Amino acid sequence: QFVAHPNCQQQLLTMWYENLSGLRQQSIAVKFLAVFGVSIGLPFLAIAYWIAPCSKLGRTLRSPFMKFVAHAVSFTIFLGLLVVNASDRFEGVKNLPNETITDHPKQIFRVKTTQFSWTELLIMKWVLGMIWSECKEIWEEGPREYVVHLWNLLDFGMLSIFVASFTARFMAFLKATEAQQYVDQYVQDDDLNNVTLPPEVAYFTYARNKWLPSDPQIISEGLYAIAVVLSFSRIAYILPANESFGPLQISLGRTVKDIFKFMVIFIMVFLAFMIGMFNLYSYYLGAKYNPAFTTVEESFKTLFWSIFGLSEVISVVLKYDHKFIENIGYVLYGVYNVTMVVVLLNMLIAMINNSYQEIEEDADVEWKFARAKLWLSYFDEGRTLPAPFNLVPSPKSFYYLILRIKMCLIKLCKSKAKNCENDLEMGMLNSKQRKVRFHSSTRNTENFSGKNAYNKPTRYQVIM
């Protein structure tokens, strides 16, 4: 309520539109045109900022609103690259899993499949830019403050999976290149179909249906799919900036928290029935109409999909006339469905509905508070240019680097001078009286504490 107070919101708005006072009073259409202009001219604006960061244009780009727009546009372009990268497979792939296509008869098939496309190279540049931005944020805020925010954990996970995916893909490309080099050096025939290759080289000529499950390219494709899903979920971070979508995003966040609390009870009940049903039917492998409950994996699949009504009652039926086992299976399976579907899922729906009602009853205050948190992340100095433009250091960065080196050298020299003074004082103390030594140390302590009190901000100042 304090943050959502009109006076606080007025102050935050003034800081949000810093150096853009004329844009604040404009209509939504004018603001949309400004955002559209930034979207088109972002590369040119980045070049202008590199050349003259202290100019009027540079000060404008450093305003929180323009930083937010630039980062949002950059991330939108990144998502567009993810879509474009998959666009050539929208209507199906050119070659089937049991087919191989090469540019010439002597080419290794995997050399063609593991090559990075231009969209993937751009995606890698964006990922590197976002990694550099996260590193700067960790350096400025500290690891403890960085971990507190859940969006930072999402970013860290997304970028880590992207790096792992591209690393696995690059390893597959290196192995395929080595196989191609062997073929170029030792194979004289123009067609690889007529040549017997070593197993480690021949593997890279196989079609996809003969690849090993642990193949680096397969692992890369799986990790890339997870990273794409996490990338699109990152859109929710900027939703509080809008009055319509902000409350929905807050409700979604509360819902996720409710689901995590619910998962404790859910996992406990799920594990109890999974182990129980497995113990009941583990001796009947091959004696059932389907393999449900005969292994731990099948027990997990059957019970999980039964929550959504995708499992059949025949899962508990035996081919033998063991009615006692069947009846116990019927009872346990029925109790599980009643407990999970009727009780626990409805309890989860009630919890979600309660959280949504709490948000809706105070939607304006909740939204303004969430928007203020989003704004505050752009008030700090630095991180003006978004990815991948932040990879190129600006003259301002070199200037700050020189200043920091200078400050480090000054501190180093001061520490050495202080050590020399301490050594000299320790040598002279032996010839002084105890009383003089006491007064001297007391005075030094007072001076030192006075300096600390002056340099270190009080708790009140930190909060303000």
N, C-alpha and C positions, 0 to 999 in steps of 0.2 A: 504493500500500500504506500510505503514511503517513496519507492522508486516510481510508482505509477501516479504520484501526485502531480498536478499540473505544473507546479513550479520546477520540480525535478525534470519533467518531460520537456519543459521550455528550455532549460539549460542544456539538456542532452541534444535537443534539436539544433541549438545554436552551435554546439561543438560538431555535430554531425555534418552540417552544411558549412563548415569553416572554409573561408575563401570562395564560397559559392552562395553568398547571401541573396543574390538575385534569383537563383533557381528555387529557393525555398518557397517563394510565394507563387510560383508558376503552377499551371494546371498539370494534370496527369499526362496529357498529350505532349506537352513541352518536355516533361521529364522523360517520357518514353523516347522522344526524338533525340534527347541528349544521350540516353543509354544506347540507342541505335548508332549514333555517331561514334561513340566510344567503341562499339563492337566492330565497326568497319575500319576505323583508324587506329586500332590498338597497336599494331606494329610501328606505325609512324609516331604515335605518342611515346612509345617506349624508346625509340631512337632519339626523339627530342629530349626526353628525360635524361638519357645517357649523356647527351652533349651539354645540356644546360639544366642541371637539377635545381639550381637556385633561381631560375627565371620565374616569371609570372605563371607560365604554363606548368613548370615544375611544382610550384606551390599549390596550384590547382589540383594536380595529380596526387599530391600528398594529403589532400583533404580526405577525411574518412569516407564520405559518400563516394568519391571518385575511386578510392581504393577498393571499396566494396563492389562497385560496378565492374572495375577492371578484373578483379578476381572472379566474380560471377561469370563474366563473359569468357574468361580463359577456361573456366571449368566447363562451361557449356560447349565450347569448341572441343575440349577433350572428350566429352560424351559424344559429340558428333563424330569424332574420329573413331571411337569405338563402334558406332553404328556403320560408318563407311567401311571399316575393316571387315565387317561381316556381310556387306551388301552383295558381294559377288557370289554368295552362297544362298541368297534368299530363295531362289527358284531351284535349288539343288546343286550338288557338286558336279564337276565335269567328269570325273572318273570315279567308278564304283570302288568299294573297299578291296575287291579282288583284281583290280586293274592297275597297271603302271603306265604312266605317260612320261616320256622324256623328250628333250629337244633334239637329240641325236642318238644313234644306236649305242654309242660308247659312253653315254652319260649315266652316272649312278642315279637311280630314281630318287633316293633320299636327299641328294643335293638339291633337287628341284623343290621338294616339299618343305625343306627346313630353311630355305632362304627367307629373309625378312623383307616384307613389302614396304613400300614408301609410307603407308599409313602406320605400320607397326614401328617404323623408325621414328615417326613423329610422336607416336604414343610413348615411346621410350624417352624422348626428349622431355615431354610433359611430366612423365614420372620422375625423371631426374630433377626437374625444376621443383616439383612438389616435395621431393625428399630434401632438397637443399633448404626449402622454406621451413619444413618441419625441424631440421637441424638448427636453424637460426632461432626458431621458437623455443626449442629445448634449452638452447644456450642462454636466451634472455630470461625465460621464466624459471628455469630449473626443472630437473626431472620430476620432483615431487608435485609441483604445481601443474606440470604438463599432464601427469597421469590422472589428476583429479577430474579433468574434463573428459567425458565419455567420447565426444566427437574426436578428440585427439587419438584415443585408442582405436577408433574406427579407421581414421586416416593411417595410423601406423600399421594396422593389420592389412588394409587395402594395398598400401605401397609395398609392404613386405611380400605379399603374395604376388604382386606384379613382378618384383625383382626375382623371386624364386621361379616364376613362370618363364621369364625371358632368359634366365640363367640356364634352366633345363633345355630350352629351345636352342640356345647357343652351344651347349655341350653336344646336342644331337647334330648340329651343323658341323662342328669340328670333327666328330667321328665320321660323318658322311664325307667331309672334305678329305680326310685321311684315306678313306676307301677309294675316292676318286683319284687321288695322287698315286695310289698303288696301281690302279688300272692304267693310268696314263704312262707309268714307267715300265710295267712288266707285261702288259697285255698288248699283243701285236694285232690281234684280230679286230676288225671294225665292228663286230656285233657281239655283245656280251652274252647273247643266248647260246652261242656255240662254244663258250669258254667255261671251263670248270674253275671257279674261284675258291679261295680259302673261305672257311665258314664265317670268319669275322668280317670278311669283305662282302661275301655273297648275301649276308643278312641285310645289308643296306640296299640291295636290289629288289627285295621282296615287296609285295603289295601289303596294304595295311592289315589285311586279315591274318597275316603271318607274323605280325609284330609281337614282341613279348609284352606282357601286361605292365612290366616295369620300364618300358621304353621311355627315354627322356622326353620324346615328343608327345607321347600320350599324357605323361604327367604334366607337361607344360600346358597342354590344351585344357586339362581339368582344372588346374590352378587359375588359368586365364579366365575361365567361365565364372569361377567364384569371385575373382577380382572385379569382373564386369558388374556382377550383381551388387557388390559392395560400393562400386563407383556410383551407380545410379541411386543407391540409398542415401548417398551423401547429399543429394538435392534437398533432403529434409532439413539440412543445417541452415539454409538461407530462407526457408519458408516463414520464420517469424518476422521477416521484414515486411510481409504483407498482412493486412488486417483480416483478410478473408481466410487465408490458409494458415495463419499463425496459430489460432486456437485449435485447429484440427491437428497440427503437428504436435502441440503440447499434449493433447488428448492421446495421440499415438504414443508419445513418450511415456505417459502414465500407464498406458495399456501394456507396454513392454515390461515395465516394472512389475505390474500385477502378474503378468505371465511368468516372470522369473520366480516370484513368490509362490505361485501356484505349482511350479515345476517340482518343488520339494515334495509336496504330497503326491503329485502325479508319478514321479519316479519311484517313490516308495511303494505305492500300490502296483505299479507296472512290474517292478522287479519281483514282487511277491508272487504274482500270478504267472509271470514268465518262468521262474524257476519251478514253481509248483506244477504247471502243465508239462514242462520238460521232463521232470521226474516221473510223471504219470505215463507219458507216451514214448520215452526214450528207448524202451525195450521193444517197440513195435515198428522199427524201421523196415519198410517194405510190406508191412501188414496193414497199411491204411490206404484209403482212397486218394489221399494227397499227403505230401511229406510234412504237413503242419505239426509242430511241437516235437518232431523226432530229433531235432538238433536245436541248439540254443539259437542259432541264426534264424531257423524257420519259426521258432517260438516268438522271437522278436518281431519278425515280419508279420506273422498272423495277428498277434495282439495289437501291433501298431496300426495296421490297416483296418482292423475291425472297429477302431474308433470312428472311422469315416464310412463304415458300412460296406467295406470292400472285402470282407472275409465271409465264408460260408459256414453253415452249421455242420456240414459234412466233414469239417476239419477234425471233429471229435469222434467220428464213426470208425470202428474197426472192421476188418474183414472177418475176424474170428468172433466166436460167440462168447466174448468176455463182457457180459452185460454190466458187471460191477464196475469195471474200469470205465466203460462208456457212460454209465450213469453219473459217476463222479466227474467225468469230463464235461458232461452236459451241465451239471450243477455249477462247477467252477467257471466254465465259460459264460454261463448266464449271469452269475454273480458279478463277474468281471465287466460284462457289458452294462449291467445296471449301475454298477459303481462308477464306471468311467463316463459312459455316455449320459446317463440320467442325472447322476449326482454331481460329479466333479466338473464336467463341462458346463453344466448349468450354473454351478457356483462360480466358475471362471467368468461366464457371461454376466452374472450379477455383479461381480467385482469390477469388470470393465465398464459396465453401465453406471455404477456408482462413481467411478473416477471421471467418466465423461460428464456426468451431471455436476460434479464439483467444479469442473472446468467451465462448463456452460453458465453456471450461476454467477461466476466471477470472471467471465471471459475477457472483459476489457482490461482488468488489472493484471490477469495472468499473461495476456498477450503483450502488454506494455513492459512488463518485467522481462519476458523472454526477449523482446526486441531490444531492450536496454543492454542485456547481456551480449547480444549479437553486436550491437554498436560499439560496446566497450572494447571488443576484440580488435577493432580497427582504429581506436583512438591513439594507440601507441605509435611512436616514431619507428620508421623502418618498414620493411616488407612492402614497399610501394608497388613495385612491378610484380605482376603475377608470373606463374610458370608459363612457358619456359624462358621468358625474357629475363628472369632474375639470375639465370646462369651466367650472363655476361656482366662482369663487374663494371660499375660506372665510375667515372672520375671521383665522385663523392666517396665511393667505397675505398679507393686508394688513399684519399685524403684522411678518412677516419682511421685507416690502417696505419698510416704514418703517425697520426696523433697518438694512437694506442701504443705503438712501439716507443715513441718519445716518452710517454707516461711511464711505461715499464722501465725504461732506462733511468728515468729520474728516480723512481722508487728504488731501483737496484742501487744506484749511487747513494741515496739517502740511507738505505739499510747498511751499506758498507761503512759510511761515515759514522753511523750510530754505533756500529760494532766497535770501530776504532775508539770512539769516545768512551764506550763502556769499558774497554780494555784499559784505557788510560786512567779512568776513574777507579777501577779495581786496583791498579798499581798504586795510586795515591792514597787509597783508603787505609792502607796499613800504617801510614805515618800520621793519620788524623786521629783526633779523639773520638770516642764513641758518641759523645753528645753532638758534635758537629755532623757526624755521619747520620745520626738519627734525624736531625733537622733537615739535612739535605735530601734524604730519601723521602721524608714526609712532603717536602715542597715539590719534588719531582712527581710524586704520586698524585698530588693535587692538580698539578699542571696536566698530567697525562689523563686524569679523569675528566678534567675540564675540556680537553680537546675531544675526548670520546663523546662527551655529552653534547658538544657542539656539532660534531660530524654525524653522529648516529641520530636519525630522526626518532622522535618519540612515537609511542603507539598511536596517539591521537593523530599525529601528522600522517602516519602510514594509512590509517583508516580514511582520513579526509582525502 
